Amino acid sequence: MKLFSKLFLLISIILFISACGKEEQPANENEKDQAVEQTEQKDTEKVKEIKAKEETMEVDPLPTTYEELAKLPVGKLVDFNPDISNPEKTLEAFKDLPTLSSNPSQKELDYFYRELLKLVQDEFKGPEDLMKEMRFQAIGSPEMEDSRYQFKENLNVEIILDASGSMAQSIDGKTKMEIAKETITNFVSELPEGAKVGLRVYGHTGSNADSDMKLSCSRSDIVYDISPMDGAPFQTALDSVQPTGWTPTGLALREAKKDLEAFDGQANTNIVYLVSDGVSTCNDNPVQAAKELYDSNISPIVNVIGFDVNAEGQNELIEIANATDGIYQKVNDESELKKEFDRISDLAETWKDWKEKNTQALERKMVQNQLDIFGYITDEGANATFEGSEIGLILFIFKENGKMDVESYRYLDKVNDEYHDWINSEVEKFETELKSLNNSSYAEAIKALEEKYQQNTQ
């Protein structure tokens, strides 16, 4: 009986399992059908989402002229320098780029490239920037029609120095303020007799704390009045400046206008150099302040030095220079800052020679034209090469880390190569045109450049 009972129990279990299997199979098939249906629905929704996203995408066109290229703002990650050995750093820095779908359209890929380019956009300078350089080198030439660039009996140079808290940051073991002080000291010690110098500072009061914003943003002091150089008092004034507060660039420019009011442009060659490492933090409209200074009867030449400046600060300082038809130059270290101040020293020596000869018959050597051309072409070509290589490396890192497929990478890499090949070809054409002007006088070369620039922008 026990054996029969066990057999009966075993048969019952087998029949129960079989019955269950027969009952569950249709359920499993239903679940599969439902799963397929849900997948298809998700795919349909994804396609709709991608199409909707594409409809709202605005793909900015790439520049078609060098003037358009030069107007693009510098990207906030321009100095990022991607490292293939540390892809996580790159992926984190560019995490806000649009996410590519599994099968991206050309429009989606073009949009991705434009957004990436905006982040790493380098500074390119159009022909008008070279014209500014050449005009500055030509100060004192009798051929220069703009009275700002004609030597007068008096030469006045005012330096406006940013002394905000960020100037306490270090470069190669020295603070930016220490580097600026040493460079300025060397510069003023070489000024010829008769040239006057003034030093105005800003950002040197209060602190970076919110509670000190009002104090810091309301102070800019001229620590050395515009006058002939006197070494000891000047050094004492310069040494007293410490980087500490906010950045009232607009206030400093407005106060500089007051400093120079007694030096009318009819009898004075007035040059203002703004040295800053960042954007104004005081809501004081520095671009408008610079324009007011430029348009006054002081008739100054206003040049701007961006010292180890980030993209945001660089874009604002470029605007200030453009508003005053001045030169903007970014410098990264002590040697580059010294090079910019050497320009003023050379100019002051030329003014001294003009004054001693009491004639405007100054000789201009074409080698200076050639140096300007060489420097311009070298910088533009280097910027194009570096920017293209940087974008290429970022794209490679994205591909290698599963952020885009091989086909997308190939397309974007080709777009990147073609775009930067175009930039380099424009630089080469411009080099040829400029070299043909090298036997011309400064005035003739500048006139030819201006005519070409006006044609390009019509």
Helices and strands as residue ranges (DSSP letters): H 2-56, H 66-71, H 87-93, H 106-120, H 127-137, G 147-149, E 154-162, G 165-168, E 170-171, E 174-175, H 176-189, E 196-202, G 210-212, H 213-217, E 220-228, H 231-239, H 249-259, E 268-276, H 286-295, E 301-307, H 311-323, E 328-331, H 334-357, H 366-400, H 406-435, H 442-457
